[in-house]
Amino acid sequence: MVAAAGDAGKADIAGRLGIESGMVVQELGWDSDVDEEIRNAVEERCGDDLVDEDSDEVVDVVLLWWRDGDGDLADALIGAGTPLTESGVVWVLTPKTGRPGHVEPSEIAEAAPTAGLSQTSNVSVSEDWAGARLVAPRAAKSRR
């Protein structure tokens, strides 16, 4: 099967998020506004369904869909970091500037250290969503 150019772009996003075959990926903050194509690309790349917030599995990656008004981001990040492997990653996915629910990047930058995480990079994951990559400081140091 040949993928259309748009499909290839979505699959590349899963790769840019660092998703690899066999990874366990947890999704938090799902709502009707999330980008289903991104979710599907991540599931296809890791080879399994995303696990939800009720899972007690240890995970490699957490996708946290976050919008302005969702509550305390630091608290959400503390919870998101709990099931992570030592080298795990939390991606905070937020609506882009000008979109309903947009979160200022400074809010993520301020909440991350409170949760014991460091921000390492940002990516555009779709037309409407941006992602901020957060890791535990020990994981950030081991990758340098």
C-alpha positions in Angstrom: 0.0 0.0 0.0 1.3 3.4 -0.9 0.7 6.2 1.6 -0.5 9.6 0.3 1.7 12.6 1.0 -0.5 13.7 3.8 -0.4 10.3 5.4 3.4 10.3 5.2 3.5 13.7 6.9 1.4 12.3 9.8 3.6 9.2 10.2 6.7 11.5 10.2 5.1 13.3 13.2 5.0 10.1 15.2 8.7 9.7 14.4 9.5 13.3 15.4 7.8 12.5 18.7 10.3 9.8 19.1 7.7 7.0 18.9 9.3 3.6 18.0 7.8 0.2 17.5 7.1 -1.6 20.8 6.8 1.5 22.9 4.0 1.9 25.4 2.3 5.3 24.9 -0.2 6.7 27.4 -2.7 9.4 26.4 -4.0 11.9 28.9 -6.4 14.8 28.3 -8.3 13.3 25.4 -11.3 15.2 24.2 -13.2 15.7 21.0 -10.8 18.4 19.8 -7.7 16.2 19.7 -6.0 15.4 16.3 -7.2 11.9 15.6 -4.6 11.6 12.7 -1.8 12.2 15.2 -3.2 9.6 17.5 -3.6 7.1 14.7 0.0 7.7 13.5 1.3 7.2 17.0 -0.6 3.9 17.4 0.5 2.7 14.0 4.2 3.5 14.8 4.2 1.9 18.3 2.2 -1.0 17.1 -0.5 -0.9 19.8 -3.4 1.1 21.2 -2.7 4.1 23.4 -3.2 3.3 27.1 -5.5 5.6 29.0 -5.2 7.3 32.4 -6.6 4.3 34.2 -3.7 2.1 33.1 -1.1 1.0 35.7 1.5 0.1 33.0 4.9 1.6 32.9 5.1 3.7 29.8 7.8 5.1 27.5 5.9 8.2 26.3 2.9 10.2 27.7 0.9 12.4 25.3 -0.8 15.0 27.4 -3.4 17.0 25.5 -3.6 20.3 27.4 -5.7 23.4 27.0 -6.0 26.7 28.8 -8.6 26.1 31.5 -7.8 22.4 32.0 -6.5 23.1 35.5 -3.1 23.1 37.1 -0.5 22.0 34.6 2.2 21.3 37.2 -0.2 18.9 39.0 -1.0 17.2 35.6 2.7 16.9 34.8 3.4 15.3 38.2 0.7 12.7 37.5 1.9 12.3 33.9 5.5 11.6 35.0 4.6 8.9 37.5 4.3 5.9 35.2 7.3 6.8 33.0 10.3 4.7 32.5 13.6 6.3 33.6 14.2 7.5 30.0 10.5 8.4 29.4 9.2 11.5 27.7 6.1 13.6 28.3 4.8 15.5 25.3 2.5 18.4 26.3 0.3 18.9 23.2 -1.4 22.3 23.2 -3.5 24.3 20.7 -1.4 26.7 18.7 -1.5 30.5 19.0 -4.8 31.8 18.0 -6.7 28.5 18.5 -9.2 28.1 21.3 -7.5 26.8 24.5 -4.0 28.1 23.5 -1.5 27.8 26.3 1.4 30.2 26.6 4.8 28.5 26.3 5.8 30.3 29.5 3.2 28.3 31.4 4.8 25.0 30.3 8.3 26.3 31.1 7.1 27.3 34.6 5.2 24.1 35.3 7.9 21.6 34.1 10.5 22.2 36.9 7.8 22.1 39.6 7.0 18.6 38.3 10.7 17.6 38.2 10.9 17.8 34.4 13.0 19.8 31.9 11.8 21.1 28.6 14.1 20.0 25.8 12.3 20.9 22.5 9.2 22.0 20.7 7.6 20.7 17.6 4.6 21.5 15.4 2.5 18.3 15.4 -0.4 19.4 13.2 -2.1 22.5 11.8 -3.8 23.1 15.2 -1.4 21.5 17.8 2.1 22.1 19.1 4.1 19.8 21.3 6.6 20.5 24.1 9.0 17.7 25.0 9.7 17.2 28.7 12.0 14.7 30.3 13.3 14.0 33.8 16.6 15.9 34.2 18.6 12.6 34.5 17.2 11.5 31.1 18.2 14.9 29.6 21.8 14.6 30.9 22.2 11.0 29.7 21.3 12.0 26.1 24.0 14.7 25.9 
